[in-house]
Amino acid sequence: MGLCPKALIDQVVCEETVTLTRLDENVTIGNIPVPHGSQLSGQTSVSVLDCIPSLKDGKMGLQVSLFVQEELYLTTPQGAYFPLEFGFRFQDFAPLADCEYVVGLEDIFEELDCSVISLSGSNRLTLHDHRTFDQFLEITIQVRLLQESQPQIALLVPFPCGEVSSKIGV
C-alpha cells in the first residue's frame, strides 16, 4: 500500500494590487518658525499591521491596517534645520476589483487569508507659511488571497492514495 501523508499548503486563490490613499490637510508643525521659502523633506516608512479579507456593503475587499512613520526635516532659507517625527495608524477598506470575478470566491471568502507580496508608495508634502503642511499618501500593496488545504500526497508509486493492492504467490 502506498504511503499517503497529508500536506498543509496555502493555495493561491487570487492575486491583486490595491491602492490606498490618504490626504491630511493643515497638519500642525508646532512652535517652529516657518519663514517663507522653507522646505520640508524626509522619509516615510510604511508597515502592514493587518490585511484581513472582509465584506463591506456587500463588496469583497480587504481591511488593511498600516503604521506610517515619518522622519521629516524642515529647513529654513537661513539654514536652520528642524527634525520632525510623526507616527500614526492608518486603516482603510480596499475593494477587490479583479478577484471578484473568481467563480465561487464568495462561498469560501471567510476561509481566506491575506498575504502581502509587495508594498510601495509616495508621500507628497506641501508646506505652508502658517506652520502647517498638507500630505498626500498613496500606498500600493500587492496581495494574494490564500486558502489553506490539506491534500494527500502519494509517496510510493504506482499506487494512488487510498488504493490497496496485494500480491498472491502461485
C-alpha positions as CSV (number, residue, x, y, z in Angstrom):
1,M,0.0,0.0,0.0
2,G,1.3,3.5,-0.8
3,L,2.2,6.0,1.9
4,C,-0.2,8.9,1.7
5,P,0.7,11.7,4.2
6,K,-1.2,14.9,4.2
7,A,0.5,18.2,3.5
8,L,-0.7,21.6,4.7
9,I,-0.5,24.1,1.8
10,D,-1.7,27.6,1.1
11,Q,-3.3,27.6,-2.3
12,V,-3.3,31.0,-4.1
13,V,-7.0,31.8,-5.0
14,C,-6.4,35.3,-6.3
15,E,-3.8,37.9,-6.7
16,E,-4.4,41.6,-6.9
17,T,-2.9,45.1,-6.4
18,V,-4.8,47.6,-4.3
19,T,-4.1,51.3,-3.7
20,L,-4.9,53.2,-0.5
21,T,-4.8,57.0,-0.4
22,R,-5.0,59.5,2.5
23,L,-5.0,63.2,2.4
24,D,-4.1,65.1,5.6
25,E,-4.5,68.9,5.4
26,N,-3.1,71.6,7.7
27,V,-1.0,69.2,9.8
28,T,0.4,71.4,12.6
29,I,4.1,71.7,12.9
30,G,4.1,73.3,16.3
31,N,6.1,76.3,17.6
32,I,8.8,76.1,15.0
33,P,9.2,79.3,12.8
34,V,8.4,78.6,9.2
35,P,9.6,81.6,7.2
36,H,8.7,81.9,3.5
37,G,11.0,79.8,1.3
38,S,11.4,77.0,3.9
39,Q,11.4,73.4,2.7
40,L,10.0,70.2,4.1
41,S,11.6,66.8,3.2
42,G,12.4,63.5,4.7
43,Q,11.5,59.8,4.6
44,T,8.2,58.0,5.2
45,S,8.1,54.3,6.2
46,V,5.0,52.2,6.0
47,S,4.4,48.8,7.7
48,V,1.5,46.5,7.2
49,L,-0.1,45.6,10.6
50,D,-3.1,43.6,9.3
51,C,-4.6,42.5,6.0
52,I,-8.0,40.9,6.5
53,P,-10.4,39.7,3.8
54,S,-13.8,41.3,4.6
55,L,-17.1,42.4,3.2
56,K,-18.3,46.0,3.3
57,D,-21.7,46.9,1.9
58,G,-21.8,43.6,0.1
59,K,-18.5,44.2,-1.7
60,M,-15.5,41.9,-1.2
61,G,-12.3,43.6,-0.2
62,L,-9.5,43.9,2.4
63,Q,-9.4,45.7,5.7
64,V,-5.8,46.9,5.7
65,S,-4.1,48.4,8.8
66,L,-0.9,50.3,8.3
67,F,1.6,52.1,10.5
68,V,3.1,55.2,8.9
69,Q,6.3,56.5,10.4
70,E,7.6,59.9,9.1
71,E,11.1,61.4,9.7
72,L,10.8,64.8,8.2
73,Y,13.2,67.8,8.2
74,L,12.2,71.5,8.0
75,T,15.0,73.6,6.5
76,T,14.7,77.4,6.6
77,P,16.3,79.7,4.0
78,Q,18.7,80.9,6.7
79,G,19.9,77.3,7.1
80,A,18.1,76.4,10.3
81,Y,17.3,72.7,10.5
82,F,14.4,71.2,12.5
83,P,13.8,67.4,12.7
84,L,10.1,66.4,12.8
85,E,8.8,62.9,13.7
86,F,5.3,61.7,13.2
87,G,3.8,58.2,13.5
88,F,0.2,57.1,13.1
89,R,-2.0,54.2,12.3
90,F,-3.9,54.2,9.0
91,Q,-6.8,51.8,8.4
92,D,-8.9,51.6,5.3
93,F,-11.0,49.2,3.2
94,A,-9.7,48.3,-0.2
95,P,-12.2,46.8,-2.6
96,L,-11.1,43.8,-4.7
97,A,-11.8,44.6,-8.4
98,D,-10.1,41.6,-10.1
99,C,-10.7,38.9,-7.5
100,E,-14.5,39.4,-7.5
101,Y,-14.5,37.5,-10.9
102,V,-13.2,34.3,-9.4
103,V,-16.0,31.8,-9.5
104,G,-17.2,30.7,-6.1
105,L,-15.0,33.1,-4.2
106,E,-17.9,34.4,-2.1
107,D,-18.5,30.9,-0.9
108,I,-15.1,30.5,0.6
109,F,-14.3,34.2,1.4
110,E,-14.5,33.6,5.2
111,E,-11.8,30.9,4.9
112,L,-9.2,33.1,3.1
113,D,-6.0,34.6,4.4
114,C,-4.2,37.7,3.0
115,S,-0.5,37.6,2.2
116,V,1.3,40.9,1.3
117,I,3.7,40.4,-1.6
118,S,5.0,43.9,-2.1
119,L,4.4,47.4,-0.7
120,S,5.3,50.8,-2.3
121,G,4.1,54.3,-2.1
122,S,4.6,58.0,-2.3
123,N,4.1,60.9,0.1
124,R,3.7,64.4,-1.4
125,L,4.2,67.2,1.1
126,T,3.1,70.8,0.7
127,L,4.5,73.3,3.3
128,H,2.5,76.4,4.3
129,D,3.9,79.5,5.8
130,H,1.3,79.3,8.7
131,R,3.2,76.4,10.4
132,T,1.2,73.6,8.7
133,F,1.6,71.2,5.8
134,D,-0.5,69.0,3.7
135,Q,0.4,65.5,2.8
136,F,-1.0,63.1,0.3
137,L,-0.1,59.4,0.9
138,E,-0.6,56.9,-1.9
139,I,0.2,53.3,-0.9
140,T,0.2,50.4,-3.4
141,I,0.0,46.9,-2.0
142,Q,0.2,43.6,-4.0
143,V,-1.6,40.9,-2.2
144,R,-2.5,37.2,-2.6
145,L,-5.7,35.7,-1.2
146,L,-4.8,32.2,0.1
147,Q,-6.9,29.2,1.1
148,E,-5.4,26.6,3.3
149,S,-5.9,23.0,2.1
150,Q,-4.6,19.6,3.1
151,P,-4.2,17.2,0.2
152,Q,-2.9,13.7,0.4
153,I,0.4,13.1,-1.4
154,A,1.4,9.6,-2.7
155,L,5.0,8.8,-1.8
156,L,5.2,5.3,-3.3
157,V,4.2,4.8,-6.9
158,P,2.3,3.2,-8.7
159,F,-0.5,3.0,-6.1
160,P,-2.6,6.1,-5.6
161,C,-3.6,7.1,-2.1
162,G,-6.4,5.0,-0.6
163,E,-5.9,2.1,-3.0
164,V,-4.9,-1.3,-1.5
165,S,-3.1,-3.9,-3.5
166,S,-1.8,-7.3,-2.7
167,K,0.2,-9.9,-4.5
168,I,-0.6,-13.6,-4.1
169,G,2.1,-16.0,-5.0
170,V,1.0,-19.1,-7.0
